[in-house]
Amino acid sequence: MSRISFQRIATAALFCLFASLPAFSDSQVRIVRLSYVDGTVQIDRNSGQGYEKAFVNLPIAQDSKLRVTDSSRAEVEFEDGSTIRMAPKTTIWFTQLSLRDSGAKVSALEVKQGTIYVDFAGAKNEELTLQFGQEKVMLAHSTHLRIGVGDADAAVSVFKGDIQIEGQSGTVEVKKNQTANFDFLADDRYTLAKNIEQEPYDAWDKQQAEYHLRNSSNSYSSYSPYAYGVSDLGYYGNFFNAPGYGMMWQPYFAGAGWDPFMDGMWAFSPGWGFGWVSAYPSGWTPYHYGTWVFLPGHGWAWQPGGVWTTWYAQPRVLNPPSSFAVPHAPTTGTNTVIINRGPASITQSGKLVVRNNSAGLGIPRGGINNLAKVSQQVQDRGTVTERVHSAPVAQPTSSASAEVSRGPSSRGSASTGRGTGAPAPSRAATTSAPRSSSTPGTPHR
């Protein structure tokens, strides 16, 4: 390695260190990532401003509330890659996002209304508690489940693993392919069904789970201390070996005229000030860790390393061209400042027009099978028109399932035994979900 290259890397490492120093004094506080936004998603950050528009890659802190509208969807990603996916008409409250002295990450959220899908990785020192009504679920190992909450009832279905639900009158054990239904109007009495009825967004949840599995790498620790954001790195770009620098990552559709701060926003957080939030779907890990480096002949690429920026990220750049101005946060005000200097891929006549220098902006997650191939075509032609795979929503197949599709609850044929308990940035009000009309099982008393 040349002396000049070594000096560049050393300078970048020092820059990363000093840019991240505030995070050390706040190690007991964590953020998670708003990793997917489809439609209108709103966040209440407990700042006294009420609900505001939420954007992909926005950091979410403790005491924040997130809600999606009638036709919208969202996903939240945790450090270990665990996800919470939100179907339409859903509101959740992050009651705890903290770090124990032992290093264990403690997460807790309450489902206020609607349907969520929980894909919990079950990594060591990760704790996740889910609350709905008077019931709590504490997850300790790998689990995949669905929770639907209406005004009068709730249902918990387990796709993988097994769980225990602690209620005001006892414990309910729910195993794989079972559903526990709770009646809020009858002292939270429950029925246990030995099946799971399909709901409209099950197919979407499965598609997103497969996306993460397909695009994440088991070796993420070699270039990132955390797993969140890794699958988007794998889908929207690729790593290459840059002489003198080592392994670097670059997004697809990033031509000579692109820079990492063409699209995004300066978002204000009470107590922390402004931080950069990237609009690119891959814009989490490369903007909280490592350094953006300009490589002559290659353009901008991301180099892993340094210290993770726990809170709102600040730009970290090395060797910028003379024409590049390092972005600076606003010095006054609290309003979000949107930056929109680059092109985005757009949908026309049902097809996606992919543009050079869009760096993935406008391309739906998993919507194109081979982005590397399309990226090469875009470099040659400037734009390419592609068909995209839309996020699926299952259609009801019977009158009974049609009723289920309108609400969060899933009532199957219950067991008959009796128990003793009663247990660019992506370019709002929740409504009550009715109770399912499926035949209820025998209630436990």
Secondary structure as GFF3:
##gff-version 3
##sequence-region A 1 445
A	DSSP	alpha_helix	3	20	.	.	.	ID=ss1
A	DSSP	three_ten_helix	21	26	.	.	.	ID=ss2
A	DSSP	beta_strand	31	38	.	.	.	ID=ss3
A	DSSP	beta_strand	41	44	.	.	.	ID=ss4
A	DSSP	beta_strand	52	53	.	.	.	ID=ss5
A	DSSP	beta_strand	59	61	.	.	.	ID=ss6
A	DSSP	beta_strand	65	68	.	.	.	ID=ss7
A	DSSP	beta_strand	73	77	.	.	.	ID=ss8
A	DSSP	beta_strand	83	86	.	.	.	ID=ss9
A	DSSP	beta_strand	90	99	.	.	.	ID=ss10
A	DSSP	beta_strand	105	120	.	.	.	ID=ss11
A	DSSP	beta_strand	126	132	.	.	.	ID=ss12
A	DSSP	beta_strand	135	139	.	.	.	ID=ss13
A	DSSP	beta_strand	143	149	.	.	.	ID=ss14
A	DSSP	beta_strand	153	160	.	.	.	ID=ss15
A	DSSP	beta_strand	163	167	.	.	.	ID=ss16
A	DSSP	beta_strand	170	174	.	.	.	ID=ss17
A	DSSP	beta_strand	178	183	.	.	.	ID=ss18
A	DSSP	three_ten_helix	184	186	.	.	.	ID=ss19
A	DSSP	beta_strand	189	193	.	.	.	ID=ss20
A	DSSP	alpha_helix	202	215	.	.	.	ID=ss21
A	DSSP	three_ten_helix	220	222	.	.	.	ID=ss22
A	DSSP	alpha_helix	230	236	.	.	.	ID=ss23
A	DSSP	beta_strand	237	242	.	.	.	ID=ss24
A	DSSP	beta_strand	246	251	.	.	.	ID=ss25
A	DSSP	beta_strand	263	269	.	.	.	ID=ss26
A	DSSP	beta_strand	273	278	.	.	.	ID=ss27
A	DSSP	alpha_helix	285	288	.	.	.	ID=ss28
A	DSSP	beta_strand	291	295	.	.	.	ID=ss29
A	DSSP	beta_strand	299	303	.	.	.	ID=ss30
A	DSSP	beta_strand	317	318	.	.	.	ID=ss31
A	DSSP	beta_strand	337	340	.	.	.	ID=ss32
A	DSSP	beta_strand	346	348	.	.	.	ID=ss33
A	DSSP	beta_strand	351	355	.	.	.	ID=ss34
A	DSSP	alpha_helix	371	381	.	.	.	ID=ss35
A	DSSP	beta_strand	383	386	.	.	.	ID=ss36
A	DSSP	alpha_helix	399	405	.	.	.	ID=ss37
###
